[in-house]
Amino acid sequence: MKLLLDNYYREINYLRISITDRCNLRCRYCMPEEGVELIEHEELLTYEEILKVVEVFASNGISKVRLTGGEPLVRRGVMDLIEGIASTEGIKDLSLTTNGILLREYTTDLVRVGLRRINISLDTLRPDRFAYITRRDKFKEVWEGIEEALRHRLSPVKINIVVIKGFNDDEIKDFARLSLTYPLHVRFIEFMPVGEGNGWNEELVIPHSQVMEEIRELGELIPIRPQDNDGPAKRYYLKGGKGEIGFISPISSHICSRCNRLRLTPDGKIRTCLFSDEEIDLKGTLRGSGGKERLEEILHRALEAKPERHRIGDLRFKKCQRGMYAIGG
């Protein structure tokens, strides 16, 4: 298998694909109540175009794909896309990130078409707070979706929590306790400066060291030895627990040296860093006369353009203007 290296000798083997900017929630730190101006349907990459990208990239060393949104399960025909990616030669790891609203309804089909692991974004365990944060009273549906994923033995089932000071930081131990009771991978993510209206400022960021200190009140946090396909999370488990706990800390500690990913937006742009607005157009090539060789050229141009690290904290840092719902997160 080919090895993709960027200019800093990081192996790039992971492609995150946002297949839609549409979402069935209106989370306060993500988008306004009335929603956002959506990408025109004809500007979205078709499933055939996405599969072509995956096939070419997989033949060059990409082995891991994650589908995101927006909310990927709201896009019609998504099962066909998942089945196509799952059967692509070279793809060894296929996963999906969802808000969980439709998960109970679709879990059986997701397993049938080849999905084996899933991430659920969930920032509170309190139904009233969930309704406030998301502007939708749907916590029951999300929790039932999580239970359904566990019943179908998707593994791992990851719960992603963005911890924000004064917003949900009083639930840190409640989330950590989930890993004692269920075989869930609970991941605490620092609040990141992505999106024009998410209200980010550094004072709202709670560093993972502070989160860990609070969780240790529940018991000993035992480190888990890193594995080859690990992402940026530092992994632990609470003694006696059925699951594990992870910490993703792009703000308090640079994780860029371990970054192994590229992102593909719904409208066909490659992004080499989550925190930069620099993009490389892929859609024009897909819809023009460019074949496999041209797509490979763009892939290698993206590798050359991938920065050594993000610039959060630098004096000239400018917050990424695209919302997370249109990046692939």
N, C-alpha and C positions, 0 to 999 in steps of 0.2 A: 504493500500500500504506500502511496506517496505521502510525503511529510510536508506540510505547509508551515513555513517559518516566516515571521515578519522580520523587520530590520533589527529587532532586539532579541532575536533567537527564541521567541516564544512560539510554541507550537499552536497553530490556529486550527482547531478541529470542530468548532461549534458554530452553528448558524441559527440565530433566533429570527423567526419569520412572523411579522405581524400581518395577519391576513385581512384585517378590517379595523377601521377606526370607530366602528359603531359599538355601543355598549348599552346594556339594559339597566345600568345603575348611573347615578349622578353624584359620585363621591366628591365631597367638598374640597379636598385637596387636589382633585384631578380635573374637574370641569364644572362650569356653572350649571345651575338648575335647568336652564333652557337648553342645555346641550351645547355643542360646538358646531362650527361650519364643517360639514362632512366632505370628504373627498368624493368627487363625482364617481358613480359606479363604473363608467367606462375608463376611468383613470386607475382603478384598482387592477392589480395583476390578476389575470385569470388563473384558475387552478392548473391549466395546461402550462402556462408560463412559469408558475411556481415549481411545478414538477420538473420542468426543463432545467431550471436553475439548480434544483437539488441534485439532479442526475449529473450535471456537469461538475458541480462543486464536490459531490461525493467521489467522483472519479479522480479528483485531485487531492483528496485528503480530508474533506469534511466527513465526519462520522456520526455527529450528534446534531439533532435538530429539535428545536422547541417551537411550537406554534403558540402565538399569543395574539392579543388584540390591541385595543378594544377588548371585546369579549368574543373569542373565536367561535364559540358555539352558536352565536346568533347568525353567522353567515351560512346561507343555504348550501346544502351539499357538502358540508365540511367532512363528512364521513368518507366520501370518495377521495378527497385530498389526503386524509390520514392513511387510508388504505394504500394509496399510491406511493406515499413516502415510505411507509413501513416495508413495502416490497422493493424499494430501490436498492440496488446493489451498493454495498459500502456503508449504508446507514445502519449503525449498530444500536443507536439509542434515540428513541422518539418519545417526546413528552409534550404536554400541553399545560398552559397556565389559564385558569378560569376563575371567575368570581363565584362559581358554584351554584348560581341561580338555576341553571338548567342541568346540573350534573346528575341529579337523581333520575331525570327523564332519559338521559343519554348514556349512562354508564354501560349498560349492556351492549349497546352498539359500539361504543368506544373500544371495549375489550374485543368485540368481534372483529373489528377492522385492524387490530394490531397494536393498540395503545397499551402500554404496560405500566406507566407511571404518570403521576399528575401532580400539579401544584395548584393549591387554592389560595387566593388572596383574601385574607380575612383580618380585619384590624380591631375587632372587638368580639367578645363573647356575650355581650349584653344586648338583648333584642331591641330595647329602647334606644340604646346608643347606636346600634347598627342602623336603625331607621333614621336617626339624625345624621350620621356620617354619610350614608348612601342616598338619602332622601327616598328610600324605598323600604317598606316593611316586609323584608324577605329573609330574615335570619333563619326562620324555620326551614325554608327551602334549602338554604346553604348547608345547614347542619345535617339535614336528611341526605343531601348529596354526598357529604363526607362519609356518612355511615354506609351509604350505598357503595362508594368506592372501596371502603374497607371490606365490605362483604364480598365484593368481586375480586378481592386480593390484588388490587392494583398496588404496586410496591416500587418505590415508596410513595405514600401519600404525604405530600408536604403542605404545611400550612405556613403561608408567608405573612408576617406582621410587620408593617411599617410603624416603628415606634416614634411618637411625636410628643414632646413635652407638653403637658397640660391637656392632652387630647385623649390618649389611651395608655399613658405610662403607668397608671394605677392598676393595669391588668397584666403586668408582666408575669407575675407568679401564677395567675390563673391560666395563662397560656402554657407556661412551663409545666404545670401539673398535668396537662393533656398528655405529655410524653410519659407520665407515670402510669396512666390508665389505658392509653391506646397506643398501638404501634405507629404513631404519627411522627413525622419529622417536623418539628416546630422550629421555624427560622425567623430570627429577629433581624430586621433590616433597618439600617439607619436612614432617616429621612433625607432624600436626595433632591438637589436643585434641578428638577426637570419639569418643564411646562411653564407656560407664560403666567398662569394664574394660580399656582399651587401654594402661594404664600410662604415659600421657603425662606428661612433665615437661619443662620448658624446657631442662634440661641435655642431653637426648637429641636436641635439634634441631640439625642442622648447617646453617648458613646457606648460601644458594646461592653467596655470594662465596667460601666455602671450597671448595665443590665445583668451582667454575670454576677456582680456582687449581690444584687437582690435575689437572684435565683439560688445562690448558694445558701440562702436561708432555708431552702427546702431540702438541702442535702448536698452531698459531694458531687461536683461536676467532674466527670472522668473523661479525659480526652480520647477521641477516636482516631486511630492512626489514619493519616491521609491515604486515599486510594488514587490510582492513576487518572480516573475519570472525574475526580472531585472538581467542583466549581470553586468559587471564592469563599465559601462558607468554612469557618472553623467549627469543627463538629465535636460534640460532647454527648454524654448521657448521664442522667441522674441515676445513682445507684438504686437498683431494683426496678427501674422503669422499663416499659415495653418499647418505647420509641427513643428518639434522640432530639437534641437541641443544637441548632446551628446559629452562627452569628456572621452577618455580612456587614462589613464596616468600611465602606468606601470613603467616608469622611474622616473618621478618627485615625484610621491607619490605611495607608495606600495598599490596595490589592491589585494594582495595575500590573505588577511584575508577573502575576499569575493569570492575567486575562488571556483567554483562549478563544474569543468569540468575535464574530461579525454579526451585524443586524441588517435585516431586509425589511423596509417599510412597506405598507400596503400599496403605495403608489410606485414601487419599484426602485427605491434608492437604497444603496448600501451605506450603512453608517459604521465607521470604524471605532467610534467611542460614544458611549451613552451620553456623555456630558459635553458633546461638541455638536455644532450645527453643520459641520462639513459633511457633505454627501456626494456619492458617486452615482450617476444615473445608470441604471441597468435596463430600465424599461425600453428606452429608445433602441437599444441593441436588440432586445427580444422582439420588438415589433418592426424592426428594420430588416436588413439583410444579413445581420451578423449571425454566424453559426457558433459552434462549440468553441472554436479557436478564439473568437472575439470575446466570448463570455469568460474564457480562461484568462485573457489579457486583462479584463476588468477585475477579475478576482486577484490577480497578482498586483494590479495597481492599488487595490484596496490594502493589500498586505504592506506595500511600501508606504502607504499614507497613514497607517495605524500609528498613533502617537505613543510615545514611551509611557506617558501617564496623563491623567486628567489634571486640570489646572485649578481645581477648587481650592480656595485659600490664597491664590495669587492675586496681586493687586489688579491685574488686568482680566481676571476671570469674568466671563459673561455667561450668565445662566442660559442653558439650552432652551430655545423658544418652542420647539415642538413638544406637545404633550406626550406623556408616557403612552397614552392610548394609541398613538400613531407611530410609535418607534419600534415596539417589540421588546420593551422593558428590560 
